[in-house]
């Protein structure tokens, strides 16, 4: 169930374009491809790897964003704007067993268009942690995300 690397972090902002411009102009990141989430998002890259995801945040966000990401903080300043930290992982069955043995609550979903099987959990401070596995690993082991009532 090893974590392999930090994958990305997501910042929520009420100034999407200005935040994008700052990371591009000041730190030299480049804007690149991202899936169509049906809500505003910018993915910024270092080389060929997306490392920073930006989306609209604050007290008023789209229902699509709330349905897809949820929202633990409506902060628009300070560290409360970091929505989640994501890690690339391997050994999905081992991680599922590990979490269940420790009674750690998590949500899971298959994201076929990105080739991911995702687990979402919260650390003791309420920080959302996203664990990303190759979806072929889930398929190979016969692991299926539970179907939510909203998806029926």
C-alpha angles and dihedrals in degrees: 000000000000125000106228105189146333104275106188145314128226126224120195116210143169087216103058098161095042091048091048091049092050094054091045097044100035103033101025099239118153128224114240148163122322134170119262101258093172090244131075115283137155124199117204122201141207103205107318096336125092106224105160126047120192127195139162115278141167130089096316117052132150122276088237090060092047092049094048104037107011115214126248096175134033091194117133098186134050128008092323087082092071103097100184147340118229129204130192110231144177135207099053094182090052092050093048090051091045093052094045093049088056095043091240111164116227142163122222137198141173114232102191097178089060097037092240140134107197135200121193123198139152129241120225089272094055094256111149113236121197119201114196123200129175106266090224086068090057091046092048090053095041093244114155128185112241113259111244120222088242090060096052 
